Amino acid sequence: MLKIKKTCLYDEHVKLNAKMEEFAGYEMPIVYTSIKEEHESIRQNVGMFDVSHMGEFIIKGPEATNFVNHVFTNEIISKENGSVTYGMMCYENGTIVDDLLVYKINDFEYLFVVNASNIAKDYSWVIEQTEDFDVTINNVSSEYSEIAIQGPNAEAAVKALLNINLDDLKFFYFGNFEYGNHSLLISRTGYTGEDGFEIYAYSDAILEIWRKFVEGDVTPCGLGSRDTLRFEAALPLYGHEMSDKITPLEAGLKFFTKIDSEFDFLGKAALLKQKETGLTRRVVGVELIKRSIPRANYPVYVGEQEVGYVTTGYLSVTLNKPIALAMIDRPFTKKGTEIQIKIRNKMFPGFIRDKKFLKKNYKSKGA
């Protein structure tokens, strides 16, 4: 039996009376006060998450750029040093190994940030792909800790509490900064649809920064509100909107999959074939007419025919209405199509809509 891990902030969560549960092999805070309060703190002010459970790999070597281009669906070669790029890694059949952020340090060194639940699988898969490339892969997940500080006042909070000015840090870029005797890597990225930053450092620095943020009234937020926030922003989650059974095209992530460029990557041929033959299903937005909670895996019907399933659903905190992301068979994906979701053996009516549940509040558009 695997031992459940703890992040460097575990004792801090306990002090704050967080509800702790196992997630991706770690004991993580799910909620401190209420999901609604924590959700609204990030939409309206500023909050923070312990995301030290995320995985980090360092890719180094003379062929690092060619290797990243080989395993990553998005275009990386023309990107600037200091840029962050979102994309996926795919199997040969086009389904998704994982989605990730790629930090370009330079042409010979990259940082992969992968999902916590997929660290071991991703690392093994990435290592398997190195045979024809002069690169080394180092899993440094246990060496780094991470805080995500998010919300319209995130930049002001970092400046006031850490004396770090991030005004010139563009969206989806990163930089190296100093706080006391600590070296930090900070990126203008996040998973909430709001402006914000992700701070990577050794555990002693992250512990010090967390306490500084708590003292400065930055709201600690658990994984519960992290999920409601990313869902409202229609940001996908591995195991829900994407998986090893779902392709990027089915997930609605073609923009991050450069199948129409000259760049080649694992799974591209399968995705081109899927594009040519046409999708049989895709992830769409759904809105219910009556108040209810459409949870993951609830079946979706058109008349008597089951046509798909909910991937993520909530009674939206911001919009105060039941919405969902759902994998729906074609031709029932057209906006306005009337559907029903089966919730506890009762049918609730709704309709297909776009996935733009709310406007993202990023500071600026970048890479």
C-alpha positions in Angstrom: 0.0 0.0 0.0 1.4 3.4 -1.0 2.0 5.9 1.7 0.0 9.1 1.3 2.4 12.1 0.8 2.2 15.5 2.4 3.3 18.8 0.9 5.5 21.2 2.8 2.3 23.2 3.7 0.4 20.3 5.3 0.8 21.6 8.9 -0.3 25.1 7.7 -3.5 23.6 6.3 -4.2 21.8 9.6 -3.7 25.0 11.6 -6.3 26.6 9.4 -8.7 23.8 10.0 -8.8 22.7 6.4 -10.8 19.6 5.4 -8.0 17.3 4.2 -8.5 14.4 1.8 -6.3 12.2 -0.4 -5.8 13.5 -3.9 -3.3 12.2 -6.4 -1.4 10.4 -3.6 -1.2 13.6 -1.4 -3.1 14.7 1.6 -4.5 18.0 0.3 -6.9 20.7 1.5 -10.3 20.4 -0.1 -11.9 23.4 1.7 -11.1 25.8 4.5 -14.4 27.7 5.1 -16.7 27.1 2.2 -16.2 26.5 -1.5 -18.5 29.4 -2.3 -16.5 31.8 -0.1 -13.2 30.7 -1.5 -14.5 30.8 -5.1 -15.7 34.3 -4.7 -12.5 35.5 -3.0 -10.6 34.7 -6.3 -13.3 36.1 -8.6 -13.5 39.3 -6.6 -10.2 39.8 -4.8 -7.3 37.4 -4.3 -6.8 33.8 -3.1 -4.1 31.1 -3.1 -3.8 27.4 -3.6 -1.1 24.9 -2.4 -0.3 23.1 -5.7 2.9 21.6 -4.5 1.6 18.2 -5.6 2.1 19.1 -9.3 4.8 17.3 -11.3 7.9 19.0 -12.8 10.4 17.5 -15.3 13.6 19.1 -16.5 14.4 18.3 -20.2 18.0 19.2 -21.1 20.4 18.5 -24.0 21.5 19.5 -27.4 18.3 18.1 -29.0 16.0 19.3 -26.3 13.9 21.5 -28.7 13.5 18.7 -31.2 12.5 16.3 -28.5 9.9 18.7 -27.0 8.5 19.3 -30.6 8.3 15.5 -30.9 6.2 14.8 -27.8 4.3 18.1 -27.5 1.2 19.0 -29.5 1.7 22.7 -29.6 4.4 24.6 -31.5 7.4 25.4 -29.4 10.3 26.1 -31.8 9.5 29.7 -32.5 8.7 30.6 -28.9 10.8 33.0 -26.9 13.0 32.1 -23.9 10.8 32.8 -20.9 7.6 31.8 -22.5 5.1 29.3 -21.2 3.0 27.2 -23.7 0.0 25.0 -23.0 -0.6 21.8 -24.9 -0.8 18.0 -24.6 1.2 14.8 -25.1 -0.5 12.2 -27.2 -0.2 8.5 -27.8 0.2 7.3 -31.4 -3.6 6.8 -31.6 -4.2 10.5 -30.9 -5.6 10.1 -27.3 -4.1 12.1 -24.5 -1.2 11.1 -22.2 -1.6 14.4 -20.3 -2.0 18.1 -20.7 0.8 20.2 -19.4 2.7 23.6 -19.4 6.0 23.8 -21.1 8.4 26.5 -19.8 11.1 27.4 -22.4 14.3 28.3 -20.4 16.3 28.2 -23.6 16.8 26.0 -26.7 18.6 23.4 -24.6 16.5 23.3 -21.5 12.7 23.1 -20.8 10.5 22.6 -17.7 7.4 20.4 -18.0 4.7 20.9 -15.5 2.3 18.0 -15.5 -0.8 16.8 -13.5 -0.1 15.4 -10.1 -2.2 12.2 -10.7 -0.1 11.4 -13.8 3.5 12.1 -12.7 4.7 8.5 -12.7 2.9 7.6 -15.9 4.1 10.7 -17.7 7.7 10.3 -16.6 7.8 6.7 -17.8 6.2 7.7 -21.1 8.5 10.6 -21.7 11.6 8.5 -20.9 10.4 5.9 -23.5 10.4 8.6 -26.2 14.0 9.7 -25.7 15.7 6.8 -27.5 16.4 8.8 -30.7 17.3 12.1 -29.0 20.3 13.4 -27.2 18.5 14.6 -24.1 18.2 13.9 -20.4 15.0 13.9 -18.4 15.0 14.6 -14.7 11.9 14.2 -12.5 12.3 17.0 -10.0 8.8 16.9 -8.7 9.9 16.1 -5.1 12.4 19.1 -5.1 10.0 21.9 -5.8 6.9 23.3 -4.1 4.4 25.7 -5.6 1.7 28.3 -4.7 -0.8 29.6 -7.1 -2.0 33.1 -6.2 -5.0 34.2 -8.3 -7.6 36.9 -8.6 -7.9 40.5 -9.8 -5.7 41.7 -6.9 -3.0 39.0 -7.2 -0.4 41.4 -8.7 -1.0 44.0 -6.0 -0.7 41.4 -3.2 2.6 40.0 -4.5 4.0 43.5 -4.7 2.7 44.6 -1.3 3.7 41.4 0.6 6.8 40.1 -1.3 8.0 43.5 -2.7 8.1 41.9 -6.1 6.9 44.0 -9.1 5.3 41.7 -11.7 3.7 44.5 -13.8 6.1 43.7 -16.8 5.5 40.0 -16.6 3.3 39.1 -19.6 0.6 36.6 -19.7 2.0 33.1 -20.2 5.6 34.2 -19.5 7.9 33.5 -16.5 10.8 35.1 -14.8 13.3 34.5 -12.0 13.0 36.6 -8.9 14.5 36.9 -5.5 12.7 37.0 -2.2 15.0 37.4 0.8 17.6 34.7 0.3 15.2 32.6 -1.9 15.2 32.1 -5.6 11.7 32.0 -7.2 10.4 31.1 -10.6 7.2 33.0 -11.2 4.9 32.6 -14.2 1.8 34.7 -15.1 -0.4 31.6 -15.4 -3.2 29.9 -13.5 -6.2 27.6 -13.6 -9.1 29.9 -12.6 -9.8 32.3 -15.5 -8.5 35.2 -13.5 -5.2 37.1 -13.5 -2.6 35.5 -11.3 0.7 33.8 -10.8 2.3 30.4 -10.0 5.3 30.5 -7.8 7.9 27.7 -7.8 10.6 27.4 -5.2 12.2 25.1 -2.6 10.0 24.1 0.3 11.4 26.6 2.8 10.7 29.5 0.6 7.2 28.3 -0.2 6.4 27.9 3.5 7.7 31.4 4.2 5.7 32.9 1.4 2.5 31.0 2.4 2.7 32.4 5.9 3.3 35.9 4.5 0.3 35.6 2.3 -1.9 34.4 5.2 -0.8 37.3 7.4 -1.6 39.6 4.5 -5.2 38.4 4.2 -4.8 36.4 1.0 -7.5 33.8 1.2 -6.4 30.1 1.4 -8.4 28.1 -1.1 -8.9 24.3 -1.4 -9.1 22.0 -4.3 -12.9 22.2 -4.2 -13.0 25.9 -5.3 -10.1 25.2 -7.7 -12.4 22.8 -9.6 -15.4 25.2 -9.6 -13.2 28.0 -10.8 -11.5 26.2 -13.6 -14.9 24.7 -14.7 -16.6 28.1 -15.0 -13.7 29.2 -17.2 -14.2 26.0 -19.3 -10.6 24.9 -18.5 -10.3 21.1 -19.0 -9.3 18.6 -16.4 -7.6 15.3 -17.1 -9.8 12.4 -16.4 -12.9 14.5 -17.2 -12.7 16.5 -20.5 -9.7 14.6 -21.6 -8.1 11.2 -21.1 -6.4 8.3 -22.8 -9.8 7.6 -24.3 -10.3 11.1 -25.6 -8.4 13.0 -28.3 -7.7 16.8 -28.3 -10.1 17.3 -31.2 -12.9 15.7 -29.2 -12.0 17.7 -26.2 -12.3 20.9 -28.2 -8.6 21.7 -27.9 -7.6 21.8 -31.6 -6.1 25.3 -31.1 -3.4 23.8 -28.9 -2.8 20.9 -31.4 -0.8 22.1 -34.4 -2.0 19.5 -36.8 -2.2 22.0 -39.7 1.4 23.1 -39.4 4.6 21.5 -40.8 5.6 20.4 -37.2 5.3 16.8 -36.5 4.5 15.2 -33.1 3.4 11.9 -31.8 -0.3 11.3 -32.5 -0.5 13.8 -35.3 -1.2 11.3 -38.1 -4.1 9.9 -36.1 -5.5 13.3 -35.4 -5.3 14.3 -39.1 -7.2 11.2 -40.0 -9.8 11.9 -37.4 -10.1 15.5 -38.7 -10.6 14.1 -42.3 -13.1 11.5 -41.4 -15.0 13.8 -39.0 -15.6 13.8 -35.3 -18.3 11.5 -34.0 -18.5 13.4 -30.6 -17.1 16.4 -28.8 -17.2 18.3 -25.5 -19.9 21.1 -25.5 -21.5 23.4 -23.0 -24.8 22.5 -21.4 -27.3 24.6 -19.4 -30.2 23.2 -17.4 -33.5 25.0 -17.1 -34.4 23.8 -13.6 -32.2 24.2 -10.6 -30.2 21.0 -10.1 -26.6 19.7 -10.0 -25.4 17.8 -13.2 -22.5 15.8 -11.8 -19.8 14.0 -13.8 -20.8 10.9 -15.6 -24.6 11.6 -15.5 -26.1 10.5 -18.8 -27.4 13.0 -21.3 -30.5 12.2 -23.5 -32.2 13.6 -26.5 -35.7 12.2 -26.3 -35.3 8.5 -25.4 -31.8 8.3 -26.9 -28.7 8.5 -24.7 -26.3 10.8 -26.6 -23.5 11.4 -24.1 -22.5 12.1 -20.5 -21.5 15.0 -18.3 -17.7 15.5 -17.9 -18.0 18.2 -15.2 -21.1 20.0 -13.8 -22.0 22.3 -11.0 -24.5 24.9 -9.8 -22.3 27.7 -10.9 -21.2 29.9 -8.0 -20.8 33.0 -10.2 -23.8 32.6 -12.5 -26.1 30.9 -9.9 -27.4 28.4 -12.5 -26.8 24.7 -13.4 -24.2 24.3 -16.2 -22.0 21.5 -17.4 -19.4 20.4 -19.8 -20.5 17.2 -21.6 -19.2 14.8 -24.2 -22.1 14.6 -26.7 -22.5 12.5 -29.9 -22.9 14.2 -33.2 -25.3 15.4 -34.6 -26.7 16.5 -31.2 -23.9 19.0 -30.5 -25.5 21.9 -32.3 -26.2 25.0 -30.1 -29.8 25.1 -28.9 -30.4 21.3 -29.1 -32.8 20.4 -26.4 -31.4 17.7 -24.0 -32.2 16.1 -20.7 -29.8 15.0 -18.0 -30.7 12.0 -15.8 -30.1 13.0 -12.2 -31.1 10.5 -9.5 -33.5 8.7 -11.9 -35.2 12.0 -12.8 -34.9 13.8 -16.1 -34.0 17.5 -16.0 -34.4 19.6 -19.2 -31.8 21.8 -20.7 -30.0 22.7 -24.0 -26.6 22.7 -25.7 -24.8 26.0 -25.5 -21.3 27.4 -26.0 -18.6 26.8 -23.3 -18.1 30.5 -22.7 -19.8 30.4 -19.3 -17.9 33.6 -18.2 -15.4 36.1 -19.6 -11.9 35.3 -18.6 -10.2 38.1 -16.7 -6.6 37.8 -17.8 -4.4 40.9 -17.7 -3.4 40.7 -21.3 -3.3 38.3 -24.2 0.1 36.7 -24.7 1.4 33.5 -26.2 
